[in-house]
Amino acid sequence: MPRDWRSLLTIALNTGPHVHYHLQGLLSAAPQLLAYWKASAPARHLAISHDYQKLIAACIREHQRFIELASAGDLVRRDGLRVVYRTGGALDKARRSARRVSTIYGVRFNELDSHALAIAEPSFTSDLAGAVHWLDTWNVTDPGALVARYAALYQQLGGQVVLGDATTLRPIPLGWQVRSSKGFLQAEHVVLALGAEMRPLTRRLGYSWPLFEKRGYHRHFEQGAKVNVPTLDEERGYVIAPVAQGLRITTGAEIAKLGAPSTPRQLLSAEKSARSMLYLGTAVESEPWVGNRPCCADMKPVIGMAPAHRGLWVNCGHGHQGFTLGPASARLLADLIDGSTPFVPAEAFSPQRFSA
């Protein structure tokens, strides 16, 4: 979360593209957001980043294992993420930051001036100052299709997919029981990985972990210009990416209560900004997609055993990175469940950190 007064004022006035809030949602998440702001202090954020890096550095190789087993390489591109800047001042600041981050974490990037960017993305029509192109990022052209292939692989290996009601979960003498479409299921171990629906259930179980939700929107456009590499328009707060359905525009964060009416103001602003940069084409959906991103106030996911319940494990709070971190956090959790040495240090993500 920004700490300079100009950015905070823009957020408070609810006028910027990066953050939008409903008043009820803001009040509901106020304690978590205050903790989130405190965690953004430079020293604390640096420590959090070092913890987070250990997990996210493994995300590509863990996905790669499943991509190969599921024969899903056709859904993945390896051409990075390009962050474009409209003003020279913002570009210069981004270059300095990129050099520092590259030195600390070893991630690769290229710097593009306005001429180089025009060659790389000839469809961009506005006069952009330049870009930072992060080279190590992979992109999925159809996330739903990739998840479906992972699920099919799981079933081929003997797994079962059964729908059930997580709110019926209760302890029994030898483990846990939950009601499903196939009747009551019992297991020695259960994993709660409910995304944005996590907070109500964990509170019912007696845990007050600082979870909250950030909502986001996206929409697809077709018959428009070509974009070669997924692009973040940093100063306008949205991403435009080439995917199977066309060009996808995704927004920043909206703070709203679960089930609150859709208010796609950020998406409309993003669409306007994108049209100033390229020919966008026509919208595919009549209404934009809206969904909730489960977050944790210290910016790290919660992965490990619930402190007060034997056989109950949690995997939640991944923020905007749940798809990216899915296989890596699942491997960490599997190591913990079967008693193996965790493949990355687990303490930083443990639910125990909230009771220390």
C-alpha positions as CSV (number, residue, x, y, z in Angstrom):
1,M,0.0,0.0,0.0
2,P,1.4,3.4,-0.9
3,R,2.7,5.6,2.0
4,D,3.1,9.0,0.3
5,W,0.4,11.5,1.0
6,R,-0.6,12.1,-2.6
7,S,-1.4,8.5,-3.2
8,L,-3.2,8.1,0.1
9,L,-5.3,11.2,-0.6
10,T,-6.3,9.8,-4.0
11,I,-7.3,6.5,-2.3
12,A,-9.2,8.3,0.5
13,L,-11.1,10.4,-2.1
14,N,-12.0,7.3,-4.0
15,T,-11.0,8.9,-7.3
16,G,-8.0,6.9,-8.5
17,P,-7.8,3.9,-10.8
18,H,-5.8,1.6,-8.6
19,V,-8.2,1.3,-5.6
20,H,-11.9,1.8,-5.3
21,Y,-14.0,1.1,-2.2
22,H,-17.5,0.8,-0.9
23,L,-17.9,2.5,2.4
24,Q,-19.4,-0.6,4.1
25,G,-16.6,-2.7,2.7
26,L,-14.0,-0.3,3.9
27,L,-15.4,-0.2,7.4
28,S,-15.6,-4.0,7.5
29,A,-12.0,-4.4,6.5
30,A,-10.6,-1.4,8.3
31,P,-8.5,-3.4,10.9
32,Q,-7.0,-5.5,8.3
33,L,-6.3,-2.6,6.0
34,L,-4.6,-0.7,8.8
35,A,-2.4,-3.7,9.5
36,Y,-1.7,-4.0,5.7
37,W,-0.6,-0.3,5.7
38,K,1.7,-1.0,8.7
39,A,3.2,-4.0,6.9
40,S,4.0,-1.7,3.9
41,A,6.6,0.2,5.9
42,P,9.9,-0.2,4.1
43,A,11.7,-2.4,6.6
44,R,8.7,-4.6,7.2
45,H,7.9,-4.9,3.5
46,L,11.5,-5.9,2.7
47,A,11.3,-8.7,5.3
48,I,7.9,-9.8,3.9
49,S,9.4,-9.8,0.4
50,H,12.3,-12.0,1.4
51,D,9.8,-14.5,2.9
52,Y,7.5,-14.3,-0.1
53,Q,10.3,-14.7,-2.6
54,K,11.2,-18.2,-1.3
55,L,7.7,-19.4,-2.3
56,I,7.1,-17.4,-5.5
57,A,10.6,-18.3,-6.9
58,A,9.3,-21.9,-7.1
59,C,6.0,-21.2,-8.8
60,I,7.2,-21.7,-12.4
61,R,9.0,-25.0,-11.9
62,E,6.1,-26.4,-9.8
63,H,3.6,-25.4,-12.6
64,Q,6.0,-26.8,-15.2
65,R,5.7,-30.2,-13.6
66,F,1.9,-30.3,-13.9
67,I,2.0,-28.6,-17.4
68,E,4.1,-31.4,-18.7
69,L,2.1,-34.1,-17.1
70,A,-1.2,-32.6,-18.3
71,S,0.1,-31.9,-21.8
72,A,-0.9,-28.3,-21.4
73,G,2.1,-26.5,-23.0
74,D,-0.1,-25.1,-25.7
75,L,-1.8,-22.9,-23.1
76,V,1.4,-21.2,-21.8
77,R,3.5,-18.4,-23.2
78,R,6.9,-17.4,-21.9
79,D,7.3,-13.9,-23.2
80,G,7.2,-11.9,-19.9
81,L,5.3,-8.9,-18.7
82,R,5.7,-5.4,-20.0
83,V,5.0,-2.4,-17.8
84,V,4.5,0.7,-19.8
85,Y,4.8,4.3,-18.5
86,R,3.2,7.4,-20.0
87,T,5.5,10.0,-18.4
88,G,9.3,10.2,-18.2
89,G,9.3,10.7,-14.5
90,A,7.4,7.5,-13.8
91,L,9.6,5.6,-16.2
92,D,12.8,6.8,-14.6
93,K,11.5,5.9,-11.2
94,A,10.5,2.4,-12.5
95,R,13.9,1.9,-14.0
96,R,15.7,2.6,-10.7
97,S,13.3,0.3,-8.9
98,A,13.8,-2.5,-11.5
99,R,17.6,-2.3,-11.2
100,R,17.3,-2.6,-7.4
101,V,14.9,-5.5,-7.5
102,S,17.0,-7.3,-10.1
103,T,20.1,-6.9,-7.9
104,I,18.3,-8.3,-4.8
105,Y,16.3,-11.1,-6.3
106,G,18.0,-11.9,-9.6
107,V,15.0,-11.4,-11.8
108,R,15.7,-10.3,-15.4
109,F,14.3,-7.3,-17.3
110,N,14.9,-5.1,-20.3
111,E,14.5,-1.3,-20.5
112,L,12.7,0.1,-23.5
113,D,12.6,3.7,-24.5
114,S,9.7,5.1,-26.5
115,H,11.2,4.1,-29.9
116,A,12.0,0.6,-28.8
117,L,8.5,0.2,-27.3
118,A,6.9,1.4,-30.6
119,I,8.8,-1.3,-32.5
120,A,7.9,-4.0,-29.9
121,E,4.2,-3.0,-29.8
122,P,3.3,-1.3,-33.1
123,S,-0.4,-1.3,-32.2
124,F,0.1,1.2,-29.4
125,T,-0.9,4.5,-30.8
126,S,-0.4,6.9,-27.9
127,D,3.0,8.6,-27.2
128,L,4.3,6.4,-24.4
129,A,7.5,7.2,-22.6
130,G,8.8,3.7,-22.5
131,A,8.6,0.4,-20.6
132,V,10.2,-2.1,-18.3
133,H,9.9,-5.6,-19.7
134,W,10.2,-8.4,-17.0
135,L,11.5,-11.4,-18.9
136,D,10.9,-14.4,-16.5
137,T,7.1,-14.2,-16.3
138,W,5.0,-16.9,-17.9
139,N,1.4,-16.2,-19.1
140,V,-1.6,-18.5,-19.5
141,T,-3.8,-17.9,-22.5
142,D,-6.8,-19.7,-20.9
143,P,-6.6,-20.2,-17.1
144,G,-9.9,-22.1,-17.0
145,A,-8.6,-24.6,-19.6
146,L,-5.4,-25.1,-17.7
147,V,-7.2,-25.8,-14.4
148,A,-9.5,-28.2,-16.3
149,R,-6.5,-30.1,-17.5
150,Y,-4.9,-30.2,-14.1
151,A,-8.2,-31.6,-12.7
152,A,-8.4,-34.2,-15.5
153,L,-4.8,-35.2,-14.7
154,Y,-5.7,-35.5,-11.0
155,Q,-8.6,-37.9,-11.9
156,Q,-6.4,-39.9,-14.2
157,L,-4.0,-40.5,-11.3
158,G,-6.9,-41.8,-9.2
159,G,-8.2,-38.7,-7.5
160,Q,-11.9,-37.8,-7.3
161,V,-13.7,-34.5,-7.6
162,V,-16.8,-34.4,-5.4
163,L,-19.0,-31.3,-4.7
164,G,-19.8,-30.6,-1.1
165,D,-20.8,-28.0,1.5
166,A,-17.8,-26.7,3.4
167,T,-20.0,-25.1,6.0
168,T,-21.0,-28.6,7.2
169,L,-17.4,-29.5,8.1
170,R,-17.2,-30.8,11.7
171,P,-14.7,-32.9,13.8
172,I,-15.3,-36.5,14.5
173,P,-13.3,-38.9,16.7
174,L,-11.0,-40.1,13.9
175,G,-10.8,-36.9,11.9
176,W,-13.3,-34.8,10.0
177,Q,-16.7,-35.1,8.3
178,V,-18.4,-33.1,5.6
179,R,-21.6,-33.4,3.6
180,S,-21.2,-33.9,-0.1
181,S,-23.1,-34.9,-3.2
182,K,-22.1,-38.5,-2.4
183,G,-23.2,-38.4,1.2
184,F,-21.0,-37.7,4.2
185,L,-17.3,-38.0,3.6
186,Q,-14.8,-38.7,6.3
187,A,-11.0,-38.1,6.4
188,E,-8.2,-37.9,8.9
189,H,-6.9,-34.7,7.3
190,V,-8.8,-31.9,5.5
191,V,-7.6,-28.8,3.8
192,L,-9.5,-25.5,3.8
193,A,-8.7,-23.7,0.6
194,L,-11.9,-21.7,0.1
195,G,-10.6,-18.4,-1.4
196,A,-12.6,-15.4,-0.4
197,E,-15.1,-17.6,1.4
198,M,-12.5,-18.5,4.0
199,R,-13.0,-15.9,6.6
200,P,-16.6,-16.8,7.7
201,L,-15.6,-20.5,8.3
202,T,-12.3,-19.8,10.1
203,R,-14.1,-17.4,12.4
204,R,-16.7,-20.0,13.2
205,L,-13.9,-22.3,14.1
206,G,-12.5,-19.7,16.5
207,Y,-9.7,-18.1,14.4
208,S,-9.3,-14.4,14.0
209,W,-6.6,-14.4,11.2
210,P,-6.5,-11.0,9.5
211,L,-8.1,-12.1,6.2
212,F,-10.0,-9.8,3.9
213,E,-11.1,-9.6,0.3
214,K,-10.1,-7.3,-2.6
215,R,-12.5,-7.5,-5.5
216,G,-11.5,-7.3,-9.2
217,Y,-13.1,-7.1,-12.6
218,H,-12.2,-8.3,-16.1
219,R,-13.6,-8.2,-19.6
220,H,-12.6,-9.5,-23.0
221,F,-12.5,-7.6,-26.3
222,E,-12.4,-9.0,-29.8
223,Q,-11.6,-7.9,-33.3
224,G,-9.2,-5.2,-32.1
225,A,-5.5,-4.5,-32.4
226,K,-2.9,-7.1,-31.6
227,V,-0.9,-6.9,-28.3
228,N,2.2,-9.1,-28.3
229,V,3.0,-9.2,-24.6
230,P,0.8,-8.8,-21.5
231,T,1.0,-5.2,-20.6
232,L,0.5,-3.3,-17.3
233,D,-0.4,0.4,-17.9
234,E,1.1,1.3,-14.5
235,E,-0.1,4.9,-14.2
236,R,-3.7,4.0,-15.2
237,G,-3.9,0.8,-13.0
238,Y,-4.9,-2.0,-15.4
239,V,-3.5,-4.9,-17.3
240,I,-4.3,-5.8,-21.0
241,A,-3.3,-9.3,-22.1
242,P,-3.7,-11.4,-25.2
243,V,-5.7,-14.5,-24.3
244,A,-7.8,-17.1,-26.1
245,Q,-11.0,-15.0,-25.7
246,G,-9.3,-11.9,-27.2
247,L,-7.8,-9.0,-25.3
248,R,-8.5,-9.2,-21.5
249,I,-8.5,-6.1,-19.4
250,T,-8.2,-6.6,-15.6
251,T,-8.5,-3.9,-12.9
252,G,-6.9,-3.0,-9.7
253,A,-8.4,-3.6,-6.2
254,E,-12.0,-2.8,-5.0
255,I,-12.8,-3.0,-1.3
256,A,-16.3,-4.3,-1.0
257,K,-18.2,-6.8,1.2
258,L,-18.9,-10.3,-0.2
259,G,-22.1,-10.2,-2.2
260,A,-22.1,-6.4,-2.6
261,P,-23.5,-5.1,-5.9
262,S,-21.1,-4.8,-8.8
263,T,-19.6,-1.4,-9.4
264,P,-17.3,-1.7,-12.4
265,R,-16.1,1.9,-12.3
266,Q,-12.4,0.9,-12.5
267,L,-13.1,-1.3,-15.5
268,L,-14.8,1.5,-17.4
269,S,-11.9,3.8,-16.6
270,A,-9.4,1.1,-17.7
271,E,-11.3,0.5,-21.0
272,K,-11.2,4.3,-21.7
273,S,-7.5,4.4,-21.0
274,A,-6.9,1.3,-23.2
275,R,-8.8,2.9,-26.1
276,S,-6.5,5.9,-25.9
277,M,-3.6,3.5,-26.4
278,L,-4.8,1.1,-29.1
279,Y,-7.9,0.0,-31.0
280,L,-9.6,-2.2,-28.5
281,G,-12.4,-3.7,-30.5
282,T,-15.8,-4.7,-29.1
283,A,-16.7,-6.3,-25.8
284,V,-17.3,-10.0,-25.7
285,E,-19.4,-10.2,-22.6
286,S,-22.5,-8.1,-22.0
287,E,-21.5,-7.7,-18.4
288,P,-17.9,-7.9,-17.0
289,W,-16.7,-10.7,-14.7
290,V,-16.3,-9.8,-11.1
291,G,-14.6,-11.9,-8.4
292,N,-13.1,-11.7,-4.9
293,R,-9.4,-12.1,-4.2
294,P,-8.6,-13.5,-0.8
295,C,-5.9,-11.5,1.0
296,C,-4.0,-11.5,4.3
297,A,-3.0,-8.3,6.1
298,D,0.7,-9.2,6.2
299,M,0.7,-9.9,2.4
300,K,1.7,-13.5,2.8
301,P,-0.5,-16.6,2.3
302,V,-1.6,-18.7,5.3
303,I,-0.3,-22.3,4.8
304,G,-0.1,-24.9,7.5
305,M,-1.9,-26.7,10.3
306,A,-4.7,-24.9,12.2
307,P,-3.3,-24.5,15.7
308,A,-6.3,-25.7,17.7
309,H,-7.6,-28.5,15.5
310,R,-5.8,-31.8,14.8
311,G,-5.9,-32.8,11.1
312,L,-7.2,-29.4,9.9
313,W,-4.9,-27.6,7.4
314,V,-5.3,-24.3,5.7
315,N,-4.1,-22.8,2.4
316,C,-5.5,-19.3,1.8
317,G,-4.8,-15.6,1.6
318,H,-2.7,-15.5,-1.6
319,G,-3.9,-12.1,-2.6
320,H,-3.7,-11.6,-6.3
321,Q,-1.3,-14.6,-6.7
322,G,-3.5,-17.6,-6.0
323,F,-3.3,-19.0,-9.5
324,T,0.4,-18.4,-9.7
325,L,1.2,-19.9,-6.3
326,G,-1.3,-22.8,-6.4
327,P,1.2,-25.7,-7.1
328,A,4.0,-24.2,-5.0
329,S,1.8,-23.6,-1.9
330,A,0.2,-27.1,-2.4
331,R,3.6,-28.8,-2.4
332,L,4.6,-27.0,0.8
333,L,1.3,-28.1,2.4
334,A,1.8,-31.7,1.2
335,D,5.3,-31.7,2.7
336,L,3.9,-30.5,6.0
337,I,1.0,-33.0,6.1
338,D,3.2,-36.1,5.4
339,G,6.0,-34.9,7.7
340,S,8.6,-34.3,5.1
341,T,11.2,-31.5,5.3
342,P,9.4,-28.5,3.6
343,F,10.8,-27.7,0.2
344,V,10.9,-24.0,1.3
345,P,10.9,-22.6,4.8
346,A,7.4,-22.9,6.2
347,E,7.5,-20.8,9.3
348,A,6.8,-17.5,7.5
349,F,3.5,-18.8,6.2
350,S,2.3,-20.8,9.2
351,P,-1.0,-19.9,10.9
352,Q,1.0,-20.0,14.1
353,R,2.4,-16.6,13.3
354,F,-0.8,-14.9,14.3
355,S,-0.7,-16.3,17.8
356,A,3.0,-15.7,18.5
